[in-house]
Amino acid sequence: MKVFGLCGSARKDGNTALLMRTVFDVLEKHGIETELYQLAGKQMNPCRACFTCGGKGTCSFRQDAFDEVFRKVREADGILLGSPVYLANVSSSMQAFLERAAVVADMNPGMLRHKVGAAVAAARRGGALCALDAMNHFFLNHEMFLAGASYWTLAFGQLPGDVKADAEGLATMTSLGENMAFLLQKLHIEEEMT
Ligand SMILES: Cc1cc2nc3c(=O)[nH]c(=O)nc-3n(C[C@H](O)[C@H](O)[C@H](O)COP(=O)(O)O)c2cc1C
């Protein structure tokens, strides 16, 4: 079993990546493979609304990181999306990914069905719930199962590494990892039985 993580921060190895790695540590303890892909330094353009992705299984525009990322999304059993909070929402690169992934999935129905999804957000102070909603909406209207945690899956921090001081935020990430592993293992057992 594998969980693919997409980090939408403009900063490599910043707070969002740290939160995602905290979730991954738990998943790995449960024997689940993980891969973190950071969009920092990569190009992710917004949807061009050409609607030519039907039957192709990916976006028609191949000159940026989307196709590489979306292949990994399709292959994974679980998807962890992480974004820093920018202007009380997700980063523009995460928004660009969500737009294109949603249109490709709409035009190729069922391609994400029964995967497990979860989202995390790093914020200095405000807007994390809006960012989480944006990512969770993507999972929920593409037939995916959402893993929850002991609190909203956010943590506070401004400079890289600051979230390490948010004990409650880190505990929430650990809880998310446990629940994601539980859900994946249950689904996998059911799958083996059918
Ligand atoms: C363009 C920009 C906009 C931001 N807007 C917000 C905001 O609306 N609310 C907030 O709490 N933090 C905001 N921040 C702070 C980041 O969310 C915070 O520094 C976060 O820890 C960054 O995560 P990272 O290290 O993964 O990039 C903003 C940062 C940037 C660069």
The ligand as a Tripos MOL2 file, in Angstrom:
@<TRIPOS>MOLECULE
LIG
   31    33     1     0     0
SMALL
NO_CHARGES

@<TRIPOS>ATOM
      1 C1          1.8660   34.8230    0.1680 C.3       1 LIG1
      2 C2          1.6400   34.3880    1.5990 C.ar      1 LIG1
      3 C3          0.3950   34.5480    2.1580 C.ar      1 LIG1
      4 C4          0.1490   34.1210    3.4760 C.ar      1 LIG1
      5 N1         -1.1220   34.2520    3.9790 N.ar      1 LIG1
      6 C5         -1.3770   33.7750    5.2330 C.ar      1 LIG1
      7 C6         -2.7150   33.8290    5.7560 C.ar      1 LIG1
      8 O1         -3.6720   34.2580    5.1330 O.2       1 LIG1
      9 N2         -2.9110   33.3340    7.0030 N.ar      1 LIG1
     10 C7         -1.8980   32.8340    7.7770 C.ar      1 LIG1
     11 O2         -2.1460   32.4040    8.8900 O.2       1 LIG1
     12 N3         -0.6380   32.7490    7.2960 N.ar      1 LIG1
     13 C8         -0.3500   33.2090    6.0400 C.ar      1 LIG1
     14 N4          0.9340   33.1080    5.5370 N.ar      1 LIG1
     15 C9          1.9740   32.4670    6.3630 C.3       1 LIG1
     16 C10         2.1780   30.9830    6.0120 C.3       1 LIG1
     17 O3          0.9680   30.2870    5.9820 O.3       1 LIG1
     18 C11         3.0840   30.3280    7.0790 C.3       1 LIG1
     19 O4          4.3480   30.9800    7.0870 O.3       1 LIG1
     20 C12         3.2830   28.8440    6.8540 C.3       1 LIG1
     21 O5          3.9430   28.2900    7.9630 O.3       1 LIG1
     22 C13         4.1020   28.5800    5.6050 C.3       1 LIG1
     23 O6          4.2780   27.1890    5.4370 O.3       1 LIG1
     24 P1          5.5360   26.6090    4.6130 P.3       1 LIG1
     25 O7          6.7400   26.7560    5.4900 O.co2     1 LIG1
     26 O8          5.1850   25.1970    4.3280 O.co2     1 LIG1
     27 O9          5.6320   27.4290    3.3600 O.co2     1 LIG1
     28 C14         1.2000   33.5530    4.2470 C.ar      1 LIG1
     29 C15         2.4730   33.4030    3.6650 C.ar      1 LIG1
     30 C16         2.7010   33.8220    2.3540 C.ar      1 LIG1
     31 C17         4.0690   33.6250    1.7490 C.3       1 LIG1
@<TRIPOS>BOND
     1     1     2 1
     2     2     3 ar
     3     2    30 ar
     4     3     4 ar
     5     4     5 ar
     6     4    28 ar
     7     5     6 ar
     8     6     7 ar
     9     6    13 1
    10     7     8 2
    11     7     9 ar
    12     9    10 ar
    13    10    11 2
    14    10    12 ar
    15    12    13 ar
    16    13    14 ar
    17    14    15 1
    18    14    28 ar
    19    15    16 1
    20    16    17 1
    21    16    18 1
    22    18    19 1
    23    18    20 1
    24    20    21 1
    25    20    22 1
    26    22    23 1
    27    23    24 1
    28    24    25 2
    29    24    26 1
    30    24    27 1
    31    28    29 ar
    32    29    30 ar
    33    30    31 1
@<TRIPOS>SUBSTRUCTURE
     1 LIG1         1 GROUP 0 **** ****
